[in-house]
Amino acid sequence: MVAKMFHKSLFQNVRIFVAISLTAICIFMVMWQRESTEMLLAANDSQVEGNFISDRFFYKDEYARQRDLGQLEVAGGSWEIRHKLRWAYKSVEVAAYKAVQSNFPKRYLRYAALLHYVGVFILTYLICLLILRHETGQLEMPHILVSGLAFVGFISAIFHVAAWQEDYTAIEMLAIAFAIHAGQKGNLWLFLVAVALAVSNRETGLAAALIFPLMNPERRQNWIYPVVFAIGLFCTLNLDLLVQPELYILDNFVVTSDIKAEYATIMNFLELPVSKWGAGILSYLAFVGPIFLLARECWKTVNGRRYFGIVAIYLFIFLFGSSLTNAFLFLMLLPVYFLIFGNALSKKDSVRGTVIPPE
């Protein structure tokens, strides 16, 4: 009997390992195709490849290190200014690429970048599985297969409709997944690690500090510690910029009716032709709409309603911090999808709440 149970358990574990491995391979294939055709270009074209690495990584790092805002030729604010707040994680990433560059042929830079971001997506997927298991209380083969197909399908759709416009969203996606799982477990120290990753990557990482208190609002320190830690770390990393008045131009961070007129935003899209914003509205319906289809099920639980607070925060960031056509930002909602889907699937609260009986 014991031997039979052991073999059954081993067989189940092997099946799970194979299913997860297949998903990881699919993620790699999607990333490889995207990188090869649009982002990293041909390996044999050393000139083009060198330009890619320089423009996409080294140049951004050098720009972020130019800390005197008064010397910039920018009048009335610019979205580029906020990139200077994103130097910490990028400097570590660029240092790793430069180490590769100094020890290997130039073409290996593209492989280093590819492996880095493939690793980010695979790790995000694994954490999403943990999020789903925590909500449902189990992780069976159908869950793994469906979630794997959904994850690969989601990123494939994003890459199909959106250009790889920046390298910050993928890292923030990982940080959000990390933060959500820490919030599920009620592990504040683990959550602070996720917040550190988010804040060092991008200024919108400050919003990640609200995930833990939204999921665990009962204790006052759950609100105080994450928020104070996030703001303190952000100020420590960017103190030299925070003392410069040029940073505090509203147009540096928030879309207004007169900034980036060539892009459709929530503030100016009615003044532009439909061709400028129609695709963006459809992207919101396609990538955000399914979340609200689960709202009825999630609203029956205390936790489900709290989770929609996370959705509201990031939708606010998307709408007022970027153009309507930047569908790449929706990657940040992937971990939230797993959280809300798991809650709707289980139709019950975890240890943080109680089931609300249907009316």
Secondary structure, DSSP 8 states (H G I E B T S, - for coil): -HHHHHHHHHHHHHHHHHHHHHHHHHHHHHHHHHIIIIIS--TT-HHHHHHHHIIIIIHHHHHHT---GGGS--SS--TTGGGGGGHHHHHHHHHHHHHHHHHS-TTHHHHHHHHHHHHHHHHHHHHHHHHHHHHHS---HHHHHHHHHHHHHHHHHHHHHS----SSHHHHHHHHHHHHHHHHHT-HHHHHHHHHHHHHH-GGGGGGGGHHHHHSTTSTHHHHHHHHHHHHHHHHHTHHHHT-GGGG-GGGTS--TTSSTTS--TTTGGGS-HHHHHHHHHHHHHHTHHHHHTHHHHTTBHHHHHHHHHHHHHHHHHHHHS-TT-GGGGGGGHHHHHHHHHHHHHTS--TT--B----
